[in-house]
Amino acid sequence: MDEKPLIIIENLKKYYPVRKGIRELFNTKKEFVKAVDDISLTISRGEILGLAGESGSGKTTTGEIIVRLQEKTSGEIVLDGHPIDDSSREGRKRFRREVQMIFQDPYETLNPRSTVFETIAEPLKIHGWKDKEKIYRRVWEALEIEELKPPEQYLFSYPHELSGGQRQRVAIARGIVLEPKFLVADEPVSMLDVSIRADILNLLKGLRRDMGLTMLYVSHDLSTIKYICDRIAVMYLGKIVELGPVNKVLSKPMHPYTKVLFSAVPVADPDHVKERIVIDDEVPDQINLPVGCRFIPRCPYVKDQCSSCTHELFEYAPGQFSACIYREENLTVNDDRIIDEP
């Protein structure tokens, strides 16, 4: 991988103003849901970075901001040396060509009135392709890359004639037809049968190998992140709490939240008994967040000093960062907060 990052994210924030009811009309204090709260990341060329966390952590919002489906509140995102909010016509056109997104639901992302050919050809036509033969050839190539063979069998099919896995392959083909530099994959296999998830993941890995694609892979599933990603960033309530090489983080997680996530991953080996860390399922109020570490209300290792946490990332191991103010070996269980299950 090239040492120079393709994506640089600095101090990214996304705040949603809270709409008040009649009772709160006289309260002049503005309140916000801090979906993404001052995060910074870099993604190297050719790298697949996994962004993990439970629902409400801010991971999908981060991906949508990068592809400009949502506008950021503040912060800076630079793609290959160019700010993504470049308002010039040339800048907007370059961005739309270089950045694409794959969505979670293959049943909602395709227009039911458009054929596979029309769906994949649309980006080419938007970007000025006029030669019908070249468009046809490029769509054909995209289908072959996505292993929808023979392409002529799918070109003029409609979405309702395809399986979920085939629909997702068409969606990926649409995403790569312009040969982008960066791809955001938002839970791309979570709605697919387990039997075909590995095929889609192998397909994404092949795109990185054959096209040099850089990716942000958004998922709550640590097993798929471990399979496809080089590094992992773990988010909780808008903050990054752990960052590092995926094998290091998942073999020895340092932040208590990562430990909880990892303990919930099922183990296929019946002879391997895994200790499950059970915590309070209820996420704190996202408007009135805890003082200090945001994981305090649920953390099984919480101490009084945790209220001074600023979510600064500390490098506790080479390349592995944690926002916990305690090193992993100094974490001690608070018996009132943890239940161990076999």
N, C-alpha and C positions, 0 to 999 in steps of 0.2 A: 504494500500500500504506500502511496505517496505520503511523505511527511507533512505536506501542506494541507491543512483542513479544507474540505470542500464547503462545509457548513460551519459557520461561527455564530453562536447564539449568546448574546450578552444581556444580562439583567432583564430577561423577558418577563412581562407581566400582562395578565388579562384579568381585569376586574369587571364584574357584572353589577350594576347598580340594583339595589333591592327596591322593588315597588312596594309602597306602603299602603296599608289599609286605612280605613276611616279613623280608627283609634289612634294611629300613629301620625296623622296629618300634622299635628301641632309639634311633633318632634322634628326639629330642624337639622338634626345630625344626619349626615349622609352615611348610608351603610352599603357595603359591597360584599359580594361573594368573591373571594380571591381564588379563582380557579387555577391560575398559574401565577406564582408569586416570587418573582425575582430569581429566575433560574438561568444558569449559564452552562453551555455545552459546546463541544466541538465534535464534528464527525469527519473523519479522514476520508480521502478518496478511496473508493473500493471497499469501505467498511460497512458492515451491517451492525447498527447500534440498536439494541433492544430497549424499549421504554416500558417498564413494568409498574404495576400497581393495581389496587382494587378499583371498583367503580367510584367515580368522584375524585380520583387522585389528580386529574388534570392532564393525563397522558394523551387522550384523544384531542382535547382542546389544543395542546401543544402542536400535534401533527397538523391540525386544521389551520392553525396560524401560519405554520411554515408554508403551506400550499395556498395561503391567502383566502381560505374559505371563511376565516374570521380575521378581523383586524385586531392587532395587539393594542393594549392600553399604553404600554411604553416598552422600551428596550430596542435592541438592534439585532437583526438577522442578516447575515451576509452570505451570499451564495457565489462561490467562485470569484470572490473579489468585488461583487456587485450587491448593494443593498436590495433586498427583495421588494422594498416599497419604492423603488425607482419609478417615478410617475411619468417618465418620458415614454413615448409610444414604442420606441425601440426597446427600452428596458422591460416594458410590460410584455411585449411579444417574445423577447428572449426568455423571460421567466416562465411563461406559459408553455414554451417549448421544452425547457430544461427540467421542469418539476412536474411530477404527476403523482396521483394518489390512487390506491386500491382500497375500496371500502369493504366493510364487514359483511354486508348482506348482498349476496349475488342475485337475490330475487328482486331487489329494489333498485339496483344501480343501472339496469339495462332498460331502455325504452321498449315496452312490449310491442310497439308498432313499427319498430325498425328491425331490419334483418341484421344478421351478424356482419355482413359486408358493410352496410350503411353505418353501423355502430362504430366499426374500427376505422372506416374511411373518413368519418366526420372530422377528426382532428387534422388530418392531412388537408382537407378542403379548406378548413378555417385558416390554416397556415399557408394558403396560396397554391397548393398543388392543383394543377388543372389538367395535366395529361392523364386521361382515363386509363391508359395502359399501365403507366407507372403506378398509379393509385392501386389498380387491381393487383399488380405484382407485389407491391409493398404489403397489402393486406394479406395476400397469400403467404408471404414470408413470415408475417407476424403469427398467423395461425400455425404454421409449421413449427415455429419456435415454441409455441405453447402446446405442441404435441396434439393438436386437433387435426388428425390426419385420417383420410386425405382431405385437404382443405375444401375441395369442391363439395364434399358432403355437408359442410357447415356454412358455407358462404351465404346461402340464401335461406337459412333456417331462421325461425323466430325464437325469442327467449323461451316461450312456453314449450318448445319442442326439445329443450336441452335439460340435462340434469343440473343439479347445483354445482357440481365440480366443473362441468363444461361451461356453465355461465361464468364462473369465477375465472376460468382460463380466458374466456372472451374479454372479460373486464381487464385482465392483465395485458392481453394483446392490445387493447385500446390504449392502455397506459404506456406501452413501450413502442408503439408504432412510430412515434416521432423521435425515437432514440434519445430519451432524456438522460440527464446526468444524475438526477436524484429522484428516488421513489419513496413515498410514504405508504406503508402497508399497515392499515388499521384493522387489527384482528382478522386477517384475511382467511383464516381457516376455522374460526370458532363456530361457524354455522354449517360446516361441512361434516359429512360422515367421517368417523375416525379412520376408516379404511382408505380414504383418499387424501387425508391431510398430509401424509408424508410425501405424496406425489407433488402436491402444490408447493410444499416447502423445498423439495429438491429442485423444482422448477425455478423458484426464486433464487436459490443458491447458484443455479446454472446461469441466470441472468447476470449475476455479479461476476461470474467467471468469464462468460462469453462477451458481455457488453460493457464490462467495467462499471456497472451500476453501483451507486452508493445508496444505502437504504436506512430509513428509520422504521423499525419493526415494532409496532405498538401492540401489546398484548398483556393480559393478566395471567397467561399460561406460561409458567416458568420452564416447563419441559420443552415447549416449542422454541422458546427464546434460547435455551441451552443448545438446541440442535442447530439453529440457523445463525445465531448472532456471534459477533466477536467480543463486544463489550455490552454491559447492561447498566442502565440508569434506573434506579428504583425511586418512584415518586409517591409522596403521601401528602394529601391536602395541599397541593400546589407547590410543594418543595421537593427537591432531590435530596434523598436521605442516604443513598449509597451509589457509588459509581466505580466500575472497574472491569477487568477482563471477566467474561461470563463464567469461565471455569473456576476462577479464584473466588468470585463472589458467591457462587452457588455451592462450592465445596466447603467454604468457610465464611458464611455471612457475618458481617460485623455489626450492622445496625439491628437493634431489636425488631424493627418492623420487617426487615428482610428475613430475619430468623423465623418470624411468625408465618410469613408467606411461604418460605421453604418448607416449614414443618407441615403445611397443608397439602403439599404435593403428594399424590398417591404413589405408593411403591408397589411394583408388580411382583416382587419376590416375596412369597408367603413366609419364607423363613427369616426375612429381615423385619424386625420389629422397630418401628420408627416412633420416636417420642413426638407426640402432637402437642403443640402449645395452643391452648384454648384461651381466648381473650374475649372481652366484651365486643359483641358484634356491632354495637351502635357507634357510628362515627360522630365525632364532636360537631357541634353547630358550626357550619362553615362561615357564618356571619360573626359570631363571637368566639373566635379561636382561642385556644389555651395560651397563656403567657409562657414563653419559652418554647420548648420542644412541643410540637403539635401532636405527638404520640403519647404525651403524658397520661391522658385519661385511660388509655388502654395498655400501656407498657407494663410488662411483668417485672421489669428491672428498675422502675422509676425511683429516683432519689430526690431529695429537696433541691439539690444543685441543678436539676434538669430545668428548672424555671429560668435559668440564666442562659440556656442554649439559644444560639442565634442561627442555627442550621448552616454554619460554616462547615465546609468539607475538609476533614483532616486526613492526610495520607498516612494511614496506620500500617500499610504494607505497600511494597512497590507497585504503583499503579492503581491501588485500591483505596478508595476514599469513603469515609463515613462521616455523617453529620452528628453522630452521637458524641457527647463530650467524654465518654468513657471508652477506653480500649476494650476490645472484645474480651480479653482475659480478665478485665476488672469488673465485668458485669456480674452482679450477684442477684439471685432471684428474690423478689419480694413475695413472700409466701401468700400474702393477701390478694395478689394479682394474678396468680398463675395456677392452672390446673393441668396436670400431666395425664395424658391418655396413651395407652399402648396402641 
